[in-house]
Amino acid sequence: MYKTSLGSVTAEIEELLVEKMSAKGRDLNQKLKSAGRKLPRSFREQAAYLVEAEARYKNPKHAHQYDPSRVVEARKQCVAHLEKMDRSVAQSRRRLSWITSVAVNLFLVTILFIAAVAVLV
């Protein structure tokens, strides 16, 4: 079995989130909220389990209530997904999305302007 501490697992995922997605926040939970819907649901569920396990681990009465094998599996899935990501592709998609929204808005404004001129004439 892969031996690692829960803190190092969450720290590793936090570093990858910052590196690949420029996520902001002081802990894993806030960085996940910063990344938001850019991440797939399965990733968010696995990362949410890690956040929950870390919270339980900090409480001495509940420290034994997390599954180490599930933590290792969640780490594997999260790291595998983040390492596959290419930051330049994500940035180009964001840029393309922004350009598309500006173009659509300009098109709508032009149509409204033409309609207003047609009504006034």
PASEBA-1860 file (N, C-alpha, C; in nm, 3 decimals):
! residues 121
1> MYKTSLGS> 0.084/-0.119/0.000/0.000/0.000/0.000/0.088/0.125/0.000 ~ 0.041/0.227/-0.064/0.114/0.353/-0.076/0.101/0.429/0.055 ~ 0.213/0.455/0.121/0.211/0.527/0.248/0.238/0.675/0.224 ~ 0.149/0.756/0.271/0.168/0.901/0.261/0.078/0.967/0.364 ~ 0.111/1.090/0.399/0.027/1.160/0.495/-0.083/1.236/0.421 ~ -0.190/1.258/0.491/-0.303/1.327/0.432/-0.267/1.471/0.397 ~ -0.186/1.533/0.478/-0.143/1.670/0.451/-0.059/1.682/0.325 ~ 0.028/1.584/0.302/0.111/1.590/0.181/0.027/1.566/0.056
9> VTAEIEEL> -0.076/1.483/0.067/-0.164/1.457/-0.047/-0.238/1.585/-0.086 ~ -0.297/1.651/0.012/-0.371/1.774/-0.018/-0.277/1.884/-0.065 ~ -0.157/1.890/-0.008/-0.060/1.992/-0.051/-0.018/1.969/-0.196 ~ 0.000/1.844/-0.233/0.038/1.812/-0.371/-0.072/1.853/-0.470 ~ -0.196/1.826/-0.435/-0.308/1.862/-0.523/-0.325/2.013/-0.527 ~ -0.304/2.079/-0.414/-0.311/2.226/-0.413/-0.206/2.286/-0.506 ~ -0.084/2.235/-0.500/0.024/2.286/-0.586/-0.010/2.267/-0.734 ~ -0.065/2.151/-0.767/-0.102/2.125/-0.906/-0.216/2.215/-0.951
17> LVEKMSAK> -0.312/2.241/-0.862/-0.423/2.331/-0.897/-0.371/2.472/-0.925 ~ -0.276/2.517/-0.844/-0.220/2.650/-0.865/-0.140/2.654/-0.994 ~ -0.060/2.550/-1.017/0.025/2.546/-1.136/-0.056/2.534/-1.265 ~ -0.155/2.447/-1.267/-0.226/2.419/-1.391/-0.345/2.510/-1.416 ~ -0.412/2.556/-1.307/-0.535/2.632/-1.326/-0.531/2.770/-1.261 ~ -0.420/2.808/-1.202/-0.406/2.937/-1.133/-0.515/2.956/-1.027 ~ -0.546/2.848/-0.956/-0.648/2.854/-0.852/-0.597/2.936/-0.734 ~ -0.685/3.011/-0.674/-0.649/3.096/-0.562/-0.720/3.048/-0.436
25> GRDLNQKL> -0.658/3.072/-0.322/-0.718/3.034/-0.194/-0.610/2.989/-0.097 ~ -0.648/2.977/0.029/-0.549/2.941/0.129/-0.544/2.791/0.156 ~ -0.652/2.719/0.120/-0.652/2.574/0.139/-0.715/2.505/0.018 ~ -0.719/2.373/0.023/-0.768/2.296/-0.091/-0.913/2.328/-0.122 ~ -0.994/2.345/-0.021/-1.136/2.373/-0.042/-1.156/2.504/-0.119 ~ -1.086/2.608/-0.081/-1.100/2.736/-0.150/-1.042/2.731/-0.290 ~ -0.936/2.655/-0.309/-0.879/2.641/-0.443/-0.973/2.565/-0.534 ~ -1.044/2.468/-0.479/-1.145/2.396/-0.559/-1.259/2.488/-0.597
33> KSAGRKLP> -1.301/2.572/-0.505/-1.407/2.668/-0.536/-1.360/2.768/-0.641 ~ -1.233/2.806/-0.634/-1.178/2.898/-0.732/-1.176/2.836/-0.872 ~ -1.141/2.709/-0.879/-1.139/2.640/-1.009/-1.280/2.612/-1.058 ~ -1.369/2.586/-0.965/-1.511/2.571/-0.996/-1.545/2.465/-1.098 ~ -1.630/2.500/-1.193/-1.681/2.405/-1.289/-1.585/2.374/-1.403 ~ -1.466/2.428/-1.396/-1.365/2.394/-1.497/-1.314/2.252/-1.476 ~ -1.341/2.198/-1.358/-1.298/2.062/-1.325/-1.417/1.966/-1.342 ~ -1.390/1.843/-1.384/-1.500/1.747/-1.398/-1.559/1.708/-1.263
41> RSFREQAA> -1.681/1.660/-1.266/-1.753/1.624/-1.144/-1.678/1.517/-1.064 ~ -1.625/1.417/-1.131/-1.555/1.309/-1.059/-1.434/1.364/-0.984 ~ -1.363/1.457/-1.045/-1.249/1.519/-0.978/-1.296/1.596/-0.855 ~ -1.402/1.675/-0.872/-1.452/1.754/-0.759/-1.499/1.664/-0.645 ~ -1.560/1.549/-0.677/-1.606/1.456/-0.572/-1.488/1.396/-0.497 ~ -1.384/1.355/-0.571/-1.266/1.297/-0.506/-1.196/1.402/-0.420 ~ -1.183/1.522/-0.470/-1.117/1.629/-0.394/-1.201/1.668/-0.272 ~ -1.334/1.664/-0.286/-1.420/1.694/-0.171/-1.401/1.589/-0.062
49> YLVEAEAR> -1.383/1.463/-0.102/-1.355/1.360/-0.001/-1.224/1.390/0.071 ~ -1.123/1.435/-0.003/-0.995/1.468/0.061/-1.010/1.583/0.160 ~ -1.090/1.682/0.124/-1.114/1.795/0.214/-1.186/1.747/0.340 ~ -1.286/1.660/0.320/-1.361/1.606/0.434/-1.272/1.519/0.523 ~ -1.188/1.436/0.462/-1.098/1.351/0.538/-0.998/1.434/0.617 ~ -0.951/1.542/0.557/-0.857/1.629/0.628/-0.923/1.696/0.748 ~ -1.048/1.736/0.731/-1.121/1.798/0.842/-1.143/1.697/0.954 ~ -1.176/1.573/0.918/-1.193/1.469/1.021/-1.061/1.439/1.090
57> YKNPKHAH> -0.953/1.436/1.014/-0.823/1.401/1.069/-0.776/1.505/1.172 ~ -0.817/1.628/1.155/-0.776/1.734/1.248/-0.845/1.721/1.383 ~ -0.961/1.653/1.388/-1.035/1.633/1.512/-0.988/1.501/1.574 ~ -0.934/1.503/1.695/-0.882/1.381/1.755/-0.985/1.269/1.770 ~ -1.111/1.304/1.793/-1.213/1.202/1.810/-1.251/1.136/1.678 ~ -1.235/1.208/1.568/-1.277/1.156/1.438/-1.159/1.122/1.347 ~ -1.037/1.127/1.401/-0.917/1.108/1.319/-0.911/0.971/1.253 ~ -0.974/0.872/1.312/-0.968/0.736/1.257/-1.082/0.708/1.157
65> QYDPSRVV> -1.165/0.805/1.128/-1.285/0.782/1.048/-1.266/0.807/0.898 ~ -1.146/0.808/0.851/-1.126/0.821/0.706/-1.059/0.694/0.655 ~ -1.080/0.665/0.529/-1.029/0.543/0.467/-0.899/0.574/0.393 ~ -0.785/0.526/0.443/-0.657/0.557/0.378/-0.650/0.506/0.233 ~ -0.710/0.392/0.206/-0.705/0.341/0.068/-0.786/0.430/-0.026 ~ -0.897/0.486/0.023/-0.975/0.578/-0.060/-0.899/0.709/-0.082 ~ -0.824/0.751/0.019/-0.742/0.872/0.006/-0.637/0.851/-0.103 ~ -0.574/0.734/-0.102/-0.472/0.705/-0.203/-0.534/0.701/-0.342
73> EARKQCVA> -0.652/0.639/-0.353/-0.719/0.631/-0.483/-0.763/0.770/-0.530 ~ -0.814/0.853/-0.439/-0.854/0.989/-0.475/-0.733/1.069/-0.520 ~ -0.620/1.051/-0.451/-0.496/1.120/-0.490/-0.453/1.079/-0.630 ~ -0.457/0.950/-0.658/-0.417/0.901/-0.790/-0.502/0.964/-0.899 ~ -0.634/0.964/-0.879/-0.724/1.018/-0.981/-0.704/1.168/-1.000 ~ -0.692/1.241/-0.890/-0.677/1.386/-0.898/-0.543/1.424/-0.965 ~ -0.437/1.360/-0.922/-0.306/1.392/-0.979/-0.301/1.353/-1.126 ~ -0.358/1.238/-1.161/-0.358/1.195/-1.301/-0.431/1.296/-1.389
81> HLEKMDRS> -0.546/1.345/-1.341/-0.622/1.442/-1.419/-0.547/1.574/-1.434 ~ -0.490/1.622/-1.324/-0.421/1.751/-1.329/-0.293/1.744/-1.411 ~ -0.224/1.632/-1.408/-0.101/1.622/-1.486/-0.130/1.613/-1.636 ~ -0.249/1.564/-1.672/-0.286/1.559/-1.814/-0.319/1.696/-1.869 ~ -0.358/1.788/-1.783/-0.401/1.920/-1.828/-0.284/2.000/-1.885 ~ -0.313/2.075/-1.990/-0.213/2.163/-2.050/-0.260/2.306/-2.027 ~ -0.180/2.383/-1.958/-0.219/2.518/-1.920/-0.241/2.607/-2.041 ~ -0.160/2.591/-2.145/-0.175/2.677/-2.263/-0.306/2.650/-2.335
89> VAQSRRRL> -0.351/2.525/-2.335/-0.479/2.492/-2.398/-0.594/2.556/-2.321 ~ -0.586/2.551/-2.189/-0.691/2.611/-2.107/-0.696/2.762/-2.127 ~ -0.580/2.826/-2.136/-0.577/2.970/-2.157/-0.631/3.006/-2.295 ~ -0.598/2.928/-2.396/-0.648/2.960/-2.530/-0.799/2.940/-2.538 ~ -0.851/2.840/-2.467/-0.996/2.821/-2.463/-1.065/2.938/-2.394 ~ -1.007/2.985/-2.285/-1.064/3.100/-2.215/-1.063/3.223/-2.305 ~ -0.953/3.243/-2.375/-0.941/3.356/-2.466/-1.044/3.347/-2.579 ~ -1.060/3.227/-2.635/-1.157/3.206/-2.742/-1.299/3.230/-2.692
97> SWITSVAV> -1.327/3.185/-2.572/-1.459/3.206/-2.513/-1.487/3.355/-2.495 ~ -1.388/3.430/-2.449/-1.405/3.573/-2.428/-1.428/3.643/-2.562 ~ -1.349/3.609/-2.663/-1.364/3.671/-2.796/-1.501/3.639/-2.854 ~ -1.547/3.517/-2.837/-1.678/3.478/-2.888/-1.789/3.557/-2.821 ~ -1.781/3.573/-2.691/-1.886/3.648/-2.621/-1.886/3.795/-2.663 ~ -1.770/3.854/-2.685/-1.763/3.992/-2.732/-1.824/4.004/-2.871 ~ -1.792/3.908/-2.959/-1.846/3.912/-3.095/-1.998/3.899/-3.095 ~ -2.052/3.810/-3.014/-2.197/3.794/-3.006/-2.262/3.921/-2.953
105> NLFLVTIL> -2.203/3.980/-2.852/-2.258/4.104/-2.797/-2.254/4.218/-2.899 ~ -2.147/4.230/-2.974/-2.140/4.333/-3.079/-2.245/4.309/-3.186 ~ -2.265/4.183/-3.222/-2.367/4.148/-3.321/-2.506/4.188/-3.271 ~ -2.536/4.160/-3.145/-2.667/4.196/-3.088/-2.685/4.347/-3.081 ~ -2.582/4.418/-3.043/-2.590/4.564/-3.037/-2.613/4.621/-3.176 ~ -2.546/4.566/-3.276/-2.566/4.611/-3.415/-2.709/4.588/-3.460 ~ -2.763/4.472/-3.430/-2.902/4.443/-3.469/-2.998/4.538/-3.398 ~ -2.976/4.564/-3.270/-3.061/4.657/-3.197/-3.050/4.799/-3.254
113> FIAAVAVL> -2.932/4.839/-3.291/-2.912/4.970/-3.351/-2.986/4.982/-3.484 ~ -2.975/4.879/-3.568/-3.044/4.879/-3.697/-3.196/4.882/-3.676 ~ -3.244/4.806/-3.577/-3.388/4.804/-3.549/-3.435/4.941/-3.500 ~ -3.355/5.008/-3.417/-3.391/5.139/-3.368/-3.394/5.243/-3.480 ~ -3.298/5.235/-3.569/-3.294/5.328/-3.683/-3.413/5.302/-3.774 ~ -3.449/5.176/-3.796/-3.563/5.142/-3.882/-3.694/5.193/-3.822 ~ -3.706/5.188/-3.691/-3.828/5.236/-3.625/-3.838/5.386/-3.636 ~ -3.726/5.456/-3.623/-3.726/5.602/-3.626/-3.746/5.656/-3.767
121> V> -3.713/5.579/-3.867/-3.725/5.629/-4.006/-3.861/5.607/-4.058
END
